[in-house]
């Protein structure tokens, strides 16, 4: 059963001197509970595609459907509301808010939902337990290692129980051990929690955790490998 | 709104994230807002003096004289003025001031006839009594503000305006200037200043229904060929003329106050701008999780408003504390402009700080809102 459908999507950026088309007439289907990795050389359009899927950017033409909703037809405010309830996003640089504790960082997405304080606390505790950081609740980001910070970021991405989690080079800043732990954790999100995960990476080792690897070049899919 | 309130602790913590930068900004804002509050206080003092001068009293002064030390009218004018139709009471007053120029330690003595004083000045006694003053030839009734400034209490012997007096009462009055002067007996002051038989001015109350302007013209007409010509004005016009120059300086200073607020706005805008720029990635995260651009702008505005309000409150508090600990009266030509920050000054200063913070946050908030999310996320 497909969760994400990309239908004939093209994305063109206009600058003063040139026109760039990082995604060109692309079709893609991602199944519910599937772990898909997007790979490709720099400039192949994988991050742009991830942004289009996550509702961070809108396609110039074509449609992006996520769980039956046409993301490409939403206006800015509809997209913002949709991202709150449907999307979890993991950044390469973790991007935790330095003045907030691990608990508060994970709580941030819940502040946009109509939840009581008690409900928020329960959800944050569950998310932090899922990433194995129940003992680091009151730590500030600077008091955590890179791997721990990324786990907090993953907890933040899943705390609102999104339909799909997107990750942009989540292991790019981590050493080998921390990267492996992070990939195990992302795999668990799919296997144990039934999440759908779309991840961009350059790392072939990280890509091995995926159900399917989609290779892009010049804005188009050039290869797909199942059970990498 | 509910979501925004939930994000408020984050906004406030962010405002203090770069502590040195925030503290320097707060100090800058506090200093400028202190200047604003001080200028407002002086402005209020001038306004208050002008308002208190709105009394149905005429002041007969020597023509073409401005400083009380130079106006010298014969005491015999009193009888002539009393005979002008419509005049209710006349109070010959000999005025001594320690300086005609603007100064911060004004001492004004009004030598008056004990029997006529309360016919012109409705007085409230905070301490002592008029009876005690009447029986002491060297007695003095001291205005409440002068008493507070000099630490004067009833029963003390003090030296005021180069004469020794016994304090018989501390008085309050709605009439302009009374808070900063001391009433002594007319003859005592005349003797001490070697001006027996003269008066600096005559205060004239008019009968109900009488036209003060017509009476003023009639009085001046009586003395137009006499040894000292007179110039009679209503109390309000007289005070306005006396403080005219300082009022102009204050009007100019008002612009300095506005300039100070502008400086606060620029300092705040700069700080909030730098802060927002340095947190571009963080803004991207907040937007990615679903914060809309208007809410993002509101969060940035919260930072600016918080810095502006705290700075404004600090500056205003400093002015309040200084003027409370050391009461200041700006003296000019015998009239005291009391620098007492009132509730309106506090409210105006805080409102100015609030508005400045909000306005200063606009440019950085707009800059953040105009940035496309995908570029922010890509650049993280």
Interface residues (C-beta under 8 A of the other chain):
Chain A: X47 X48 X51 X54 X56 X57 X76 X77 X80 X81 X82 X83 X84 X85 X87 X89 X91 X92 X93 X95 X97 X98 X99 X100 X104 X108 X109 X111 X112 X114 X156 X168
Chain B: X2 X3 X6 X7 X10 X13 X14 X17 X281 X282 X284 X285 X286 X287 X288 X289 X290 X291 X292 X293 X372 X373 X374 X377 X378 X380
